[in-house]
Amino acid sequence: MTMATSESPSSAKRSRREDFKEEFLTCSICSEPYDNVARQAKCLPCLHTYCRSCLQNHAGGKAKFDCPKCRGTVTLPDGKSVDSLPNNFMLDNLREYKDLFDSSMSCGRCDNPEACGAVSFCHDCSSFLCISCVDVHKSELPLQAHKLATLAELQRKKEPVTPPNQGSSKLCTKHGQYISFFCKSASCRLAVCETCRNEDHKCHDIVHMTAAMDDMAYDIQQLSAKLRKRNEEDVSHMRTSLQGMQLDLEERRKVMENQMQDAKAKLERRIDMLFHYGRIRSRYYKGLAEGRVEEKIKQADLISARISSVCESADQIGSGATTMRNTQPVELVDMHTQTLLRLQELENTSLPTSNTIGFRFTDGHHAAMTQIDEALCRDVWDIEITELISPAPQVDPSRCTIQVGLDGTDEFSNKATVHTKTKNGESLTVGGAEVTASEGGQMLQVTDNNDGTYSFEYYMLFNLQVSVNGTPLTCTPLTHH
């Protein structure tokens, strides 16, 4: 048989006393217990409580300061001292309740309370009673209905009762009686005494103070639970949204990395193609140069052979001139004349020189290389990066306006300015929109002024069409009258 173990009354009493002292009755800043002087518990508008001394140091003499925990703004009622902040009466009562376990209580109804030790507590009077006052409650008819509890019964309860507050705030200012009831009528909602209940609030909805406190505690717990549940749902929704955004950003990052890798591979292929093209062209130019060299060598050989042949013929004519001088003088003169002309012709003919064999790059080559560069930029760097967290204000083409008739750069042209706006009609101050303009089907050059405006020049205002981000403006087309 298993023996059940139970906590001794003294250890249970000590455990409850330590719980109250640690959780409720010490300042969370200095960890010192609250008292009624320097460490009086002061309640802030945000319902957080700290001792008077710590709040005085935290405020630093300022009329406004932030709550040490939630950073909510606190304004001192008198603008000077934290003494003007309300006391936390609940903690004051809990301190008095703790005294039930630490020392004996004195009677709250006798003329000399210090001489009479309390043995019971009256819930209706909210007062500790000695033996004599307990006898009075039991003997006097108006007091016989009051609910009494011994100190031992109070100590056995798991939840504290409302201990007495020996000050005058528990007494009715009109009748001098203890306040034991609460008027729940919408026009009142006041704590009242027995006489107030029977006279001024006779037909009102009156409940005992303990019942009213129970109702208020229930309402507070319900509202607190509702707020806590909503807060948990909001935090959960926010976490889910942020996680989704994080996953989306990671996915976009991967896509961008893949695009960059593709762009890199495409660029490398372009460079390889360019080098391959260069090698092919180099071999072509080398073959072209070698062909030209061979052609010039052939030309030189041909000219040299012609000169040698003419020179040999001239030598033969010179050697036969003596023999033919007397027999064929006329034919000899003609032959001399033709030979002389041929020699003079060959004398003016020169062999090809080596400095005419080379070749050079023309302006057309540089233009071709420029086109290759433009093609690489256009085909490779086609990655669009968009803003993921804070997008720029969107242009609403239906709100955009156009101003025409301004002076152009010459006497025949006019200038127009497009003003971009958001859907709320607010003027944009940044550029980046795609604005196009055409006149009679002819595209016009549009300048982005980078201040939300775009300018272009036109001539006849003949069927002037303007679009923003692919959407025509509602005020166009404009026609010439």
Secondary structure, DSSP 8 states (H G I E B T S, - for coil): --------HHHHHHHHHHHHHHHTSB-TTT--B--SSTT-EEE-TTS-EEEHHHHHHHHTT-SEEE-TTT--EEE-TTSS-GGGS-B-HHHHHHHHHHHHHHS--B-SSSSSGGGSB--EEETTTTEEE-HHHHHHHHHSGGGTTS-EEEHHHHHH-SS-------SGGGB-TTT--BEEEEE--TTT-EEEEHHHHHTTTTTS-EEEHHHHHHHHHHHHHHHHHHHHHHHHHHHHHHHHHHHHHHHHHHHHHHHHHHHHHHHHHHHHHHHHHHHHHHHHHHHHHHHHHHHHHHHHHHHHHHHHHHHHHHHHHHHHHHHHHHHHHHH-HHHHHHHHHHHHHHHHHHHT-----GGGS-----HHHHHHHHHHHHHHHHHH-------SSS------GGG-EEEEEEE-SSTT-EEEEEE-B-TTS-B-------EEEEETTEEE--EE-SSSEEEEEESS-SSEEEEETTEE-TT--B---
